[in-house]
């Protein structure tokens, strides 16, 4: 087997979210979080002010991320905002707050119906599986999502940009994943939906780039050396043909 590992992007690659209104989703997340904190007896401003504070903080964080090229962690935002209001939560309560904050996104995210069969086939081919995701949702939130989908154990290597000072297409984040999975770039297939980060980044590293068709790449020019699939169940056949 020429290839030893497959690395996947998370959103709209493993988990399909489709187009959504980010601001509305964050607003719903804030409303749910507010109710949870209220039930814990935590000091709170009005819900309107709480939502406004979170939205402003995230907007500023996103702007800074665009400047610096690295992502923030939603848990840090929740804790920083909470401390300003005098919140005192246990570690488990902070984790639960993050899960509640992420839950509106989790509700709309779905994997392909036969995805478990696909990853079983890939593993039967002797391929190690991992994830490299640009995200500010928080590692605990994404792990929880994968756990609820009963696929977490299939991805022992998970590299989330919120834990690093860089993100895709920076070569360093791909290198971190390659080191963790124990394979050279030339032995790795990378599957993603975003041409600017997933495909450009994996090409720059010398991986086999595979673009999964999604709303995020509609109408965009696809690099000539990128392979294209409509769904992940095409992946085992594609990899076999490349070996």
C-alpha positions as CSV (number, residue, x, y, z in Angstrom):
1,X,0.0,0.0,0.0
2,X,1.5,3.3,-1.1
3,X,-0.5,5.3,1.4
4,X,-0.5,4.7,5.2
5,X,-3.0,7.3,6.4
6,X,-6.0,9.5,5.6
7,X,-6.4,12.9,7.2
8,X,-9.8,14.5,7.0
9,X,-11.2,18.0,7.5
10,X,-14.1,18.2,10.0
11,X,-16.9,20.5,8.9
12,X,-18.6,19.7,5.5
13,X,-16.2,16.8,5.1
14,X,-16.8,14.3,7.9
15,X,-19.8,16.2,9.3
16,X,-22.0,18.0,6.8
17,X,-23.5,21.3,8.1
18,X,-24.5,22.9,4.8
19,X,-25.0,26.7,4.5
20,X,-26.1,28.3,7.8
21,X,-26.4,31.8,9.4
22,X,-23.5,31.9,11.7
23,X,-24.8,34.9,13.7
24,X,-28.2,33.3,14.2
25,X,-26.6,30.0,15.3
26,X,-24.3,31.9,17.8
27,X,-27.3,33.8,19.1
28,X,-29.2,30.5,19.7
29,X,-26.1,29.1,21.4
30,X,-25.9,32.2,23.7
31,X,-29.6,31.8,24.6
32,X,-29.2,28.2,25.6
33,X,-26.0,29.0,27.5
34,X,-27.7,31.8,29.4
35,X,-30.5,29.5,30.5
36,X,-28.0,26.9,31.8
37,X,-26.1,29.6,33.7
38,X,-29.3,31.0,35.1
39,X,-30.3,27.5,36.4
40,X,-26.9,27.3,38.1
41,X,-27.7,30.5,40.0
42,X,-24.9,32.5,38.3
43,X,-25.0,36.3,38.2
44,X,-26.2,37.4,34.8
45,X,-27.0,40.7,33.0
46,X,-30.1,40.7,30.7
47,X,-30.1,38.0,28.0
48,X,-29.8,40.8,25.4
49,X,-26.7,42.2,27.0
50,X,-25.2,38.7,27.5
51,X,-25.7,37.8,23.8
52,X,-24.4,41.2,22.7
53,X,-21.2,40.8,24.8
54,X,-20.5,37.3,23.3
55,X,-21.3,38.4,19.7
56,X,-18.9,41.4,20.0
57,X,-16.2,39.3,21.6
58,X,-16.4,36.6,18.9
59,X,-16.5,39.3,16.1
60,X,-13.3,40.9,17.4
61,X,-11.7,37.5,17.9
62,X,-12.5,36.5,14.3
63,X,-11.1,39.8,13.0
64,X,-7.9,39.2,15.0
65,X,-7.7,35.6,13.6
66,X,-7.8,36.9,10.1
67,X,-4.9,39.1,10.9
68,X,-2.7,36.6,12.9
69,X,-3.6,33.5,11.0
70,X,-4.5,31.5,14.1
71,X,-7.8,30.6,15.7
72,X,-9.1,31.2,19.2
73,X,-10.9,28.8,21.5
74,X,-14.6,29.3,22.3
75,X,-14.0,28.0,25.8
76,X,-11.7,30.9,26.4
77,X,-14.4,33.3,25.3
78,X,-17.0,31.8,27.6
79,X,-14.6,31.8,30.5
80,X,-13.4,35.4,29.9
81,X,-17.0,36.6,29.6
82,X,-18.1,34.6,32.6
83,X,-15.3,35.9,34.9
84,X,-16.4,39.5,34.0
85,X,-19.9,38.6,35.3
86,X,-18.4,36.8,38.4
87,X,-19.3,33.2,37.3
88,X,-17.8,30.4,39.4
89,X,-18.1,27.0,37.7
90,X,-16.4,23.7,38.2
91,X,-14.4,22.2,35.4
92,X,-17.2,19.9,34.4
93,X,-19.7,22.8,34.4
94,X,-17.4,24.7,32.0
95,X,-17.3,21.7,29.8
96,X,-21.1,21.3,29.9
97,X,-21.4,25.0,29.1
98,X,-19.2,24.6,26.0
99,X,-21.2,21.6,24.9
100,X,-24.5,23.6,25.3
101,X,-22.9,26.5,23.4
102,X,-22.0,24.1,20.5
103,X,-25.2,22.2,20.5
104,X,-27.1,24.3,17.8
105,X,-24.3,23.5,15.4
106,X,-24.4,19.8,16.5
107,X,-28.1,19.6,15.8
108,X,-27.6,20.5,12.1
109,X,-24.5,18.4,11.5
110,X,-24.9,15.0,9.9
111,X,-22.5,12.3,8.5
112,X,-23.2,10.4,5.4
113,X,-25.5,7.4,5.9
114,X,-22.8,4.9,5.1
115,X,-19.9,6.7,6.6
116,X,-19.1,4.0,9.2
117,X,-18.9,1.5,6.4
118,X,-16.5,3.8,4.6
119,X,-14.2,4.2,7.6
120,X,-14.3,0.5,8.2
121,X,-13.2,-0.2,4.7
122,X,-10.3,2.3,5.0
123,X,-9.2,0.7,8.2
124,X,-9.4,-2.7,6.6
125,X,-7.0,-1.3,3.9
126,X,-4.5,-0.7,6.7
127,X,-5.0,3.1,6.7
128,X,-4.7,5.1,9.9
129,X,-7.3,7.9,10.2
130,X,-7.1,11.4,11.6
131,X,-8.6,14.9,11.6
132,X,-7.1,18.3,10.9
133,X,-9.7,21.1,11.5
134,X,-9.6,24.9,11.5
135,X,-12.0,25.6,14.3
136,X,-12.7,27.9,17.2
137,X,-15.5,25.7,18.6
138,X,-13.2,24.1,21.1
139,X,-11.6,20.6,21.1
140,X,-13.9,19.3,23.8
141,X,-17.0,20.3,21.7
142,X,-15.8,18.6,18.5
143,X,-14.7,15.5,20.4
144,X,-18.2,15.4,22.1
145,X,-19.8,15.6,18.6
146,X,-17.7,12.7,17.3
147,X,-18.4,10.7,20.4
148,X,-22.2,11.2,20.0
149,X,-21.8,10.1,16.4
150,X,-20.0,6.9,17.6
151,X,-17.0,7.6,15.5
152,X,-14.5,9.2,17.9
153,X,-12.5,6.0,18.4
154,X,-11.8,5.8,14.6
155,X,-9.9,9.1,14.8
156,X,-7.2,8.8,17.4
157,X,-5.3,11.7,15.8
158,X,-7.2,14.9,16.1
159,X,-5.5,18.2,15.4
160,X,-7.7,21.3,16.1
161,X,-6.4,24.7,15.2
162,X,-7.8,26.3,18.4
163,X,-5.0,24.4,20.2
164,X,-2.2,25.8,18.0
165,X,-0.7,29.1,16.9
166,X,-1.4,28.4,13.3
167,X,-4.0,26.9,11.0
168,X,-4.5,25.4,7.6
169,X,-3.0,26.0,5.0
170,X,0.1,26.5,7.2
171,X,2.4,23.6,6.7
172,X,3.1,23.3,10.4
173,X,-0.4,22.1,11.3
174,X,-0.2,19.4,8.7
175,X,3.2,18.4,10.0
176,X,1.9,18.1,13.5
177,X,-0.8,15.7,12.3
178,X,1.6,13.7,10.1
179,X,4.0,13.3,13.1
180,X,1.2,12.2,15.4
181,X,-0.1,9.6,12.8
182,X,3.4,8.4,12.0
183,X,3.5,8.9,8.3
184,X,5.4,11.0,5.8
185,X,3.5,13.6,3.7
186,X,3.9,11.4,0.6
187,X,2.1,8.6,2.4
188,X,-0.9,10.6,3.4
189,X,-4.2,11.3,1.6
190,X,-5.9,14.5,2.7
191,X,-9.6,15.0,2.2
192,X,-11.3,18.4,2.6
193,X,-13.9,20.7,1.1
194,X,-12.1,24.1,1.1
195,X,-9.8,24.7,-1.8
196,X,-7.9,27.6,-0.2
197,X,-7.1,25.7,3.0
198,X,-7.5,22.0,2.7
199,X,-6.5,21.5,-0.9
200,X,-3.9,24.2,-1.3
201,X,-2.3,23.2,2.1
202,X,-2.2,19.5,1.3
203,X,-0.7,20.2,-2.1
204,X,1.9,22.4,-0.6
205,X,2.9,19.5,1.7
206,X,3.0,16.9,-1.0
207,X,0.0,14.9,0.2
208,X,-2.6,13.4,-2.2
209,X,-5.3,16.1,-2.2
210,X,-8.9,15.0,-2.4
211,X,-11.6,17.6,-2.7
212,X,-15.1,16.6,-1.5
213,X,-17.7,18.5,-3.4
214,X,-19.7,20.8,-1.1
215,X,-21.4,24.2,-1.1
216,X,-18.1,25.7,0.1
217,X,-16.4,25.0,-3.2
218,X,-19.2,25.5,-5.7
219,X,-18.1,27.4,-8.8
220,X,-14.5,27.6,-7.7
221,X,-11.5,26.5,-9.9
222,X,-10.2,23.1,-8.8
223,X,-6.4,22.6,-8.9
224,X,-5.5,20.2,-11.7
225,X,-3.7,17.7,-9.4
226,X,-6.6,17.5,-6.9
227,X,-8.8,14.4,-7.0
228,X,-12.5,15.1,-6.7
229,X,-15.2,13.0,-5.0
230,X,-18.9,13.7,-4.5
231,X,-19.2,11.6,-1.3
232,X,-16.8,9.9,1.1
233,X,-17.8,6.4,0.1
234,X,-15.8,7.0,-3.2
235,X,-12.6,7.3,-1.2
236,X,-11.6,3.6,-0.7
237,X,-11.9,3.0,-4.5
238,X,-10.0,6.2,-5.3
239,X,-7.1,5.3,-3.0
240,X,-7.0,1.7,-4.3
241,X,-6.7,3.1,-7.9
242,X,-3.8,5.4,-6.8
243,X,-1.8,2.6,-5.3
